[in-house]
Amino acid sequence: MHYVMLIHTDPASFGELPPEEIGALTQQVMEFDQSITESGNNLGSIRLQPAPAAKCIRVRAGKPLTTDGPFSEVKEQLGGIYVIEARDDDEAIDIASRLPVARIGTVELRPALGLDLRGQVFQMYDDA
């Protein structure tokens, strides 16, 4: 099965960490990334620019409306994603719980529908 891990963090929480803790966390994330890549679970990952760099697009009356930033009322913001492959929910939860950022943020885990990053169609719609 394929899953998307959406990584949510509070940018203010990083500002409160001492530089040596940020460096250690970064190293731990790199080690996590390497371990799930070597195991074959990592299909791809993306680190996102901070939320203020985002653009929100809505189409109304057939015309695109663009605004800066997500302007959500939540503290935690989407900071990156992983697309992983796991046997089942239990293995996916195990992988997500090993991501070091989960200690200071939230990893949202969702089963994926659509095309995987290897170009193979695995499921287009939720037929369950």
C-alpha positions in Angstrom: 0.0 0.0 0.0 1.1 3.6 -0.6 0.7 6.3 2.0 1.4 10.0 2.2 3.0 11.4 5.4 2.1 15.1 5.8 4.5 16.7 8.2 2.9 19.6 10.2 5.0 21.7 12.6 4.7 25.0 14.4 7.4 27.3 13.0 7.6 29.0 16.3 8.6 25.8 18.0 11.8 25.7 15.9 12.6 29.3 16.9 12.6 28.1 20.5 15.1 25.3 19.9 18.8 26.0 20.6 20.9 25.8 17.4 22.5 22.5 18.5 19.1 20.8 18.9 18.1 22.0 15.4 21.4 20.6 14.0 20.8 17.3 15.9 17.2 17.1 14.6 18.3 17.8 11.1 20.9 15.0 11.3 18.3 12.6 12.7 15.8 13.4 9.9 18.6 12.7 7.3 19.3 9.4 9.0 15.6 8.5 9.0 15.4 9.4 5.3 18.4 7.2 4.5 17.0 4.3 6.5 13.6 4.3 4.8 15.2 4.8 1.4 17.5 1.8 1.9 14.6 -0.3 3.1 12.6 0.6 -0.1 9.8 2.3 1.8 10.6 5.8 0.6 9.1 6.6 -2.7 9.9 10.3 -2.5 9.9 13.3 -0.1 9.7 17.0 -0.4 10.5 19.8 2.0 8.3 22.8 1.5 9.1 26.5 1.6 7.6 28.3 4.7 3.8 29.0 4.5 4.3 32.7 3.7 5.7 31.6 0.3 2.5 29.8 -0.6 -0.2 31.0 -2.9 -3.8 30.0 -2.6 -5.8 29.6 -5.8 -9.5 29.4 -5.9 -11.6 29.5 -9.1 -14.8 31.5 -8.8 -17.2 32.2 -11.6 -14.6 30.6 -13.9 -11.8 33.0 -12.9 -8.8 32.2 -10.8 -8.4 34.2 -7.6 -4.9 34.2 -6.0 -4.0 35.2 -2.5 -0.7 35.0 -0.6 -0.2 32.4 2.1 -2.6 29.8 3.4 -4.1 32.1 6.1 -5.2 29.2 8.2 -6.0 29.7 11.8 -3.9 26.7 13.0 -0.5 27.0 14.5 1.0 24.0 12.8 1.8 24.4 9.1 2.5 21.8 6.4 6.3 21.7 6.1 6.9 18.6 3.9 5.7 15.3 2.7 6.9 11.7 2.3 5.3 9.2 0.0 6.0 5.8 1.4 5.2 2.1 0.6 4.2 -0.2 3.5 2.6 -3.6 3.8 -0.3 -2.3 5.9 -1.4 0.4 8.3 0.7 -1.0 11.1 4.0 -0.7 9.2 3.1 2.7 7.9 2.4 3.9 11.5 5.7 2.4 12.6 7.5 4.3 9.8 5.7 7.6 10.5 6.4 7.3 14.3 10.1 7.0 13.6 10.3 10.4 11.9 12.1 12.6 14.4 9.9 15.7 13.6 6.9 13.8 15.1 8.4 14.6 18.5 7.7 18.3 18.1 5.0 18.3 15.4 2.4 16.0 13.8 2.7 13.5 11.1 -0.6 13.0 9.3 -0.7 9.6 7.6 -3.1 9.0 4.7 -3.5 6.0 2.4 -2.8 7.3 -1.1 -5.0 7.0 -4.3 -3.7 7.7 -7.8 -0.4 7.2 -9.5 2.7 6.3 -7.5 6.0 7.9 -8.1 7.3 4.9 -10.0 4.7 5.5 -12.7 2.6 2.5 -11.9 -1.2 2.8 -11.5 -2.1 1.3 -8.2 -5.6 2.6 -7.5 -7.4 5.6 -8.9 -10.5 5.7 -6.7 -11.5 4.5 -3.3 -13.6 1.5 -4.2 -13.8 0.3 -0.6 
